[in-house]
Amino acid sequence: MSFDKINTALIHGGISIDERTGAVNIPIYQTSTYKQDGLGKMRGYEYTRTGNPTREALEALIAELEGGIAGFAFASGMAATTAVLSLFKTGDRILISSNVYGGTFRVLDKVFDHFGITYRISDTSDPDSFERDITEDVKAVIIESPANPLMTVTDIARISEISHRHGLTVIVDNTFMTPYLQQPLKLGADIVVHSATKYLGGHSDLVAGLAVVSTEEQRRKLAFIQNSTGGVLSPFDSFLLIRGIKTLSVRMDRHTENALAAAKFLSSHKGVKRVYYPGLDTDPGYAVNSRQARNGGAMISFELADGYDKSVFFESLQLIMLAESLGGVESLVCHPSTMTHASIPQDIRERVGITEGLIRLSVGIEDINDILTDLDKAIEKARQ
Ligand SMILES: *Cc1c(COP(=O)(O)O)cnc(C)c1O
């Protein structure tokens, strides 16, 4: 899927009409089971955990958008990541980017660890140091670029090339960018995962996860894991997600236009010490991000200057809401060290730069002047 073709594929990709009736939206096939015409005579479906036409339409759509051979829809982003991690076995080690999503860290640290699948944190933004971390037992790497919450950029093509030389599977969590802004499989990655709860759904009204694979073997194994472990997305949420994806391009254009304006505004504000946003040409990740993505996305992190109180800032916002999550049409702000990244131990948080003062902003699609005014007033009130 090339960037210029994606606008049409968002609306017509995958299975976009109902063959039986011609309905221009795939109906919600709200059924758990399907009548069989005789022993062994099924009409392609037997039980909704195994297959459902609404979920299948979504799975075909995300596979096409990411340029993979098959897609899988799950009840959450973490269910998608868990299914992908279930491809590995006791003794395997996974490298993870130094600031991955807190839940990805937690499931490795507290769940997969019980099964002898271990992890090591690696600085994937530095290819040489990443290559030094590859030991005999390392079988995969999980990358987020830009990575949550410091917006650290990883060169996906370079890391894929190094990884393949050592036989690793490259897994990219593309939640922050979506296939509209970045297509990891085209850059050499093997598997893409998404929290579709965020930009793909886009309206903060559902929780969903997606995975896209690039080989027949991965397709076969992940289909088996999806059916065996059962964390599938419901027909209704599959429908909602297809509906959200149709407007992805127009939403992302506004999100990213607003984000660039907000990042520039914050950078020049005397109450702000530091801004992390790979869409600014002063950001260390700008060059690599510009090569592999359409733009810098719509997630910004920043730190208030000394003498400004973050709690007062959060409480003074009128429009922008303090909440977990991101990627919806409304602007949201969060405090990573006590919210999204609280499950990462404090010493690791400090080592990777997730400080107490860090604020993460998911820039929505409201009027940009309203967003900037809200930020400005809250920063002014926060001055002690
Ligand atoms: C939210 C998020 C997840 C987890 O997804 P859920 O849908 O909440 O389970 C994984 N990765 C990233 C980057 C996220 O932002």
The ligand as a Gaussian input file, in Angstrom:
#p B3LYP/6-31G(d) Opt

LIG

0 1
 C       -2.460000       1.646000      24.451000
 C       -1.261000       1.012000      23.871000
 C       -1.079000      -0.372000      23.896000
 C       -2.055000      -1.312000      24.595000
 O       -3.271000      -1.330000      23.932000
 P       -4.690000      -1.630000      24.654000
 O       -5.653000      -1.489000      23.541000
 O       -4.847000      -0.585000      25.720000
 O       -4.603000      -2.989000      25.224000
 C        0.045000      -0.903000      23.278000
 N        0.944000      -0.110000      22.679000
 C        0.822000       1.232000      22.652000
 C        1.859000       2.050000      21.971000
 C       -0.282000       1.848000      23.240000
 O       -0.391000       3.174000      23.215000

